[in-house]
Amino acid sequence: MNQPSSPLSGKLVLVTGAAKRVGRGIALHLSSAGARVLIHYGSSEAEARRTAEECGAAGMYRANLESVAEITQMFAAIERDHGRLDGLVNNAARFTRFHPFDITEADWDFIHAVNLKSVFFCCQQGGKLMRKHGGGRIVNISSLGGLRPWAEHAHYCASKAGVIMLTKALAKALAPGITVNSVAPGVIPFGALDERAEAMVRATPAQRAGTAEEIAEAVAYFLGASNFVTGQIMAVDGGLSLR
Ligand SMILES: NC(=O)c1ccc[n+]([C@@H]2O[C@H](COP(=O)([O-])OP(=O)(O)OC[C@H]3O[C@@H](n4cnc5c(N)ncnc54)[C@H](OP(=O)(O)O)[C@@H]3O)[C@@H](O)[C@H]2O)c1
């Protein structure tokens, strides 16, 4: 008897910032679910190569996501190499901590160029490629910080709240062929927690931090779901957004 095939079997999915940490976890999980994964990276070439080898990736693409020209070139290269794109996971982001009175224009632009502007232009370029071949699935990684205010991360929170609204607006604009959803992670540590993160974990109803695998499972759900699921934000945060 044939095994039922996964909804991701053979799907070509680009994961941005896939060399390390959450992005790497997403790439490995999607690959184990049968997807053909494309690895995007910025500066972490060696780690990207290791992730690509481990998930038998269909390709590796370097782009500085601050640059719309580099984003456009990356999607043109994907079209040239593969002729299509079925899924896009906008995972790459930056995170800094400042009191709002100390944030400079450069600090603001540093965060927004990647966390919000690049997500929009990746959706635009990826969406155009998906539409040429019948449609696709976009998953934007936002954050609990886009749902709840964090005093020393006002700039980051604003960028992630922007990702959440972008997800909803693009879900309307790109329907019915392309769905756009978002996963909003809570605390996903990779090493020792600072005092602030420790306090967040203590306040989490699940009484623990989360893992990249748990974020990846939510991403895989949206990538495999029908087009009746769009514009949705799934917090994967152990219930912390409920407090
Ligand atoms: N970890 C958490 O606790 C947590 C909590 C809430 C939300 N999130 C969200 O989940 C996602 C993944 O989190 P993470 O902690 O794994 O992220 P991360 O390690 O801070 O960043 C992921 C990757 O983004 C890429 N990136 C950043 N700026 C770039 C640029 N200009 N051009 C190209 N690539 C760039 C980097 O790739 P290279 O290394 O190749 O340059 C980096 O490895 C992010 O969207 C984050 O905001 C994470």
The ligand as a MOL file (V3000), in Angstrom:
LIG
                    3D

  0  0  0     0  0            999 V3000
M  V30 BEGIN CTAB
M  V30 COUNTS 48 52 0 0 0
M  V30 BEGIN ATOM
M  V30 1 N 14.7620 33.4990 18.6020 0
M  V30 2 C 13.6980 34.0180 19.2130 0
M  V30 3 O 13.5420 33.9420 20.4570 0
M  V30 4 C 12.6290 34.7230 18.4230 0
M  V30 5 C 11.5180 35.2510 19.1030 0
M  V30 6 C 10.5250 35.8930 18.3670 0
M  V30 7 C 10.6380 35.9930 16.9910 0
M  V30 8 N 11.7290 35.4700 16.3720 0 CHG=1
M  V30 9 C 11.8000 35.6160 14.9140 0
M  V30 10 O 12.0800 34.3510 14.3390 0
M  V30 11 C 12.9560 34.5100 13.2100 0
M  V30 12 C 14.2230 33.7090 13.4180 0
M  V30 13 O 14.7840 34.0320 14.6680 0
M  V30 14 P 16.3380 33.8030 14.9650 0
M  V30 15 O 16.5460 34.1610 16.3810 0
M  V30 16 O 16.7500 32.4490 14.4600 0 CHG=-1
M  V30 17 O 16.9370 34.9370 13.9960 0
M  V30 18 P 18.4460 35.4850 13.8610 0
M  V30 19 O 19.3960 34.3970 14.2110 0
M  V30 20 O 18.5730 36.7660 14.6330 0
M  V30 21 O 18.5090 35.8670 12.3190 0
M  V30 22 C 18.2580 34.9020 11.3060 0
M  V30 23 C 19.0840 35.1980 10.0940 0
M  V30 24 O 18.6580 36.4160 9.4790 0
M  V30 25 C 19.6490 36.6960 8.5150 0
M  V30 26 N 19.7600 38.1280 8.2060 0
M  V30 27 C 19.7180 39.1840 9.0380 0
M  V30 28 N 19.9750 40.3270 8.3630 0
M  V30 29 C 20.1770 39.9710 7.0570 0
M  V30 30 C 20.4910 40.6830 5.8660 0
M  V30 31 N 20.6790 42.0060 5.8440 0
M  V30 32 N 20.6400 39.9910 4.7250 0
M  V30 33 C 20.4970 38.6400 4.7160 0
M  V30 34 N 20.2020 37.9140 5.8040 0
M  V30 35 C 20.0400 38.5660 6.9560 0
M  V30 36 C 20.9710 36.2130 9.0850 0
M  V30 37 O 21.6040 35.4220 8.0840 0
M  V30 38 P 23.2390 35.3020 7.9930 0
M  V30 39 O 23.6550 34.7850 9.3540 0
M  V30 40 O 23.4500 34.3540 6.8900 0
M  V30 41 O 23.7560 36.6950 7.7120 0
M  V30 42 C 20.5550 35.4190 10.3300 0
M  V30 43 O 21.2450 34.1990 10.4810 0
M  V30 44 C 13.1840 36.0190 13.0780 0
M  V30 45 O 12.2440 36.5670 12.1790 0
M  V30 46 C 12.9290 36.5280 14.4860 0
M  V30 47 O 12.5610 37.8940 14.5320 0
M  V30 48 C 12.7220 34.8470 17.0460 0
M  V30 END ATOM
M  V30 BEGIN BOND
M  V30 1 1 1 2
M  V30 2 2 2 3
M  V30 3 1 2 4
M  V30 4 1 4 5
M  V30 5 2 4 48
M  V30 6 2 5 6
M  V30 7 1 6 7
M  V30 8 2 7 8
M  V30 9 1 8 9
M  V30 10 1 8 48
M  V30 11 1 9 10
M  V30 12 1 9 46
M  V30 13 1 10 11
M  V30 14 1 11 12
M  V30 15 1 11 44
M  V30 16 1 12 13
M  V30 17 1 13 14
M  V30 18 2 14 15
M  V30 19 1 14 16
M  V30 20 1 14 17
M  V30 21 1 17 18
M  V30 22 2 18 19
M  V30 23 1 18 20
M  V30 24 1 18 21
M  V30 25 1 21 22
M  V30 26 1 22 23
M  V30 27 1 23 24
M  V30 28 1 23 42
M  V30 29 1 24 25
M  V30 30 1 25 26
M  V30 31 1 25 36
M  V30 32 1 26 27
M  V30 33 1 26 35
M  V30 34 2 27 28
M  V30 35 1 28 29
M  V30 36 1 29 30
M  V30 37 2 29 35
M  V30 38 1 30 31
M  V30 39 2 30 32
M  V30 40 1 32 33
M  V30 41 2 33 34
M  V30 42 1 34 35
M  V30 43 1 36 37
M  V30 44 1 36 42
M  V30 45 1 37 38
M  V30 46 2 38 39
M  V30 47 1 38 40
M  V30 48 1 38 41
M  V30 49 1 42 43
M  V30 50 1 44 45
M  V30 51 1 44 46
M  V30 52 1 46 47
M  V30 END BOND
M  V30 END CTAB
M  END
